[in-house]
Amino acid sequence: MTEKQVISRKRVADHGEVLTGKREVNAMLDLVKQETERIESRFLEPACGTGNFLAEVLERKLGVVENRYRKSLIEFERYAVLAVSSVYGIDILEDNVIECRKRLFDIVDRRFSDIFRDAPKEEFLNAVEYILSQNIIQGDALTLKTVGENNQPIVFPEWSPVNGNMIKRRDFAFRELLDHESTKEFPLFSDLGEDVFIPTPVKEYPLIHFLRVADAENK
């Protein structure tokens, strides 16, 4: 079956939308293969479309999770959530964002169901769905703002595991992270003792169990 890389001529004309084929996606990701297989490494696709790149990244990460933790439900859930929390996307078209979130969600659901057929999964999948709703954003990567009636600066959450089953969420303005990358005044990480760039979060949330991340907004 031939891959569909153009949805419509109008979308190409209006938005320059041409979807990247699976062969090209894998060839490009193989250039950073080690990173794609590191569960916690973060990936951002600024024009994610329906998620061709992010889906393959997530498949690779979950492959590692499955190989390491398939014998433990709680370990699999913990590291699968970490894998999901490490992929980010922006797209200007709402239907692409909806499809991308669903596609990534379905990948996780399928992996879980294949391994833990009879295990309850509602709480786990609720956490996955919520994280994807925060990480895959309808916005314009050129203006660095969301798309819609009330445009706002794009903000991305950072999800950091703490003390086993707990997770810490901090939100960062996308513009601030890009401004640092463009100036390169300080390194992001340093082992030599010199000054480092530490971005300031626009919001912090209390520690919460990784399966209940959606509840943090209400605390």
N, C-alpha and C positions, 0 to 999 in steps of 0.2 A: 504494500500500500504506500503510495506517494505521500510524503509529508506536506501538509498545507502550510506554506510560509507567508502567504498573503491572504488576509480575510476578505478585503475588498479594496478596489482601486481608490475609493474615496478615503479610506483610512490611511492608505499610503500617501495620498496627496495632502490630506489634512494634518497627519501626525508622523509621516515617515515610517509607518509601522511595517516592518518586515521581520517575521519571526525567525529566529536562528534554528537551523536544523540540528537534529540529535547528533549527527556525526561531527559537525563543527563544534557543538557544545562540548562533547567529550574530548575532542582534540585540544580545545582551549583549556579545559579543566585539568587535563593530564599534564599540562605545563606546571601546574601547582598541585600535583597529585597528593603530596604529603599533607598539605593543608586541607584538602577536601576530605581527607580521612581522619582529621583531628577533630574530635567531637566538639570541642569548645571554640574552634577558630571561627571568627565571624566573617560573613559574606554579605555584601550589599550589592544588589543589582538596581541601578538608578533608572532603568527603563525595562522593568521586569516582564512586561507583557503578561502572558498567561503562566509564566514561571518555568520556561524551558531550562534555564540555568539553575534556578533555585531548586527545582524538582530533582535534578541530577545530583546536586550538592547534598540535598537531604537524603537521597537514596544511598549515597556513599557513606554518609555519616551513620545512618541507621544500620547499614551493613556492619559497621564496626561495633555499634551498640549490640546488635543481635549476636555477633560472634563472641563478644565478651560476657554478655549478661543475660543470655536467653534462659539460663537456669534459675534466675531470681526475678520474680515479678517486680518487686519494689526497685531493684537496681535497674532493670530495664526501663521502668517508668521514669526514674530519676534522670537517667542519661538520655533517654529519648526526648524528654522535655528540654534538657540542656541543648541537644542538637537542634530542636525546633527553634529555641530561643536565639540561636546564633545566625539565623538567616533573615535577611531584611530585603525589602523591595519597595520601589516606588514606581507607580505608573500613572499617567495622566488620565487614562480611560477607566471609568468605574467598572465596566463589565470585565475588563482584564483583571482588575484587583479582586473582584469577587471570584472569578475563575481560578486565579492563582491561589488564593486562600483555600478554596475547596480542593484544588489539586494537591496541595501540600498536606492538607488534613486527611485526604483519602489515602495518601501514601503511608501516613502514620497508622491510620486505622487498619489498613490491610496488613502491615507488618505485625501489629499487635495481635490481630485476630488469627494470623497464621501460627503464631507461637503459643498464645494463651487463649485457646478457643473458648473455654468455659469461664474464664475469669471476668469479674465485673470490670467494666471499662468506662462507665459514664463519667466518673470524676476525673480520670486521666484525660479523656477526650475533651472534656469541658476546659481543662487547663490548656491543652493544645490549641483548641479553637480560640480561646481568649488571647493567647500569645500571638497567634497569627493575625488576629484583628488589630493588634497594636504594632506588629512588625511590618506588615504589608500595607502600605499607605497609598491612598489616592492623592497624588500631588505632582508638582512640576519640579523636576530635579534641576532645572535652569534657574527658576525664580526662588527655589528652596521653600516654597509655600504649598499648602494644601490647595486642592481644587474644590470650588463650590461657592456658595453664596457668601460665606464668611471665611475668606482666606486667612490662614494662620501660618506662622513659621512651622516647618516640619520639625517634629520632635520624635526622637526614637528612644525607646527604653533599653537600658542595659540590665540584663538578668544575671545575677552573680550567685552561684551556689555558696551557701554558708553553713557550716556545722552539719553536714550530712543532708538532712531532708529540708532544710530551710533555704529560702531564696530571698535575695535582696534586689529590689527594683529601684533604679535611678533613671530619671529621664534627662536627656541631653538635647539641646538645640542642634540640629543638623548643621546650621550655618557656622556655629562656633567650631565644630569639629573640622569643617572644610577650611575655615579661615586659618586654623593652625596648620593644616596640611599645605596651604599656599604660602605661608610665611616661613615655615620651618625654623622658627626662632629657637625652639628647644626640641630636643628629642622627646618622643612620647615615653620611651623607657630608657633607663640608664643603669648600667652596672658600675659606673665609674665615679659616682658621687656628685656629678654635676647637676645643675638645675634641670628639671624635667617639666614638661607641659602637663598640667593636671586640669582637665576641663571641669567647669563648675556645673553641677546638675541644676536644672530648672525646677526639679521636684524630686523628693525622696519619699519612699514608702517604708512602712515598718516591715521587719522580717516576717515571713509567712511561709507555711508549708508549701512546697512546690506544686502540690496538687490543688491548692486553693488560692492560686495567684490572683484570680479574678476578684476575690474578696478584699484584696488590699485597698482598692479604691474606696471601699465603704468604711475603712478604719480611720 
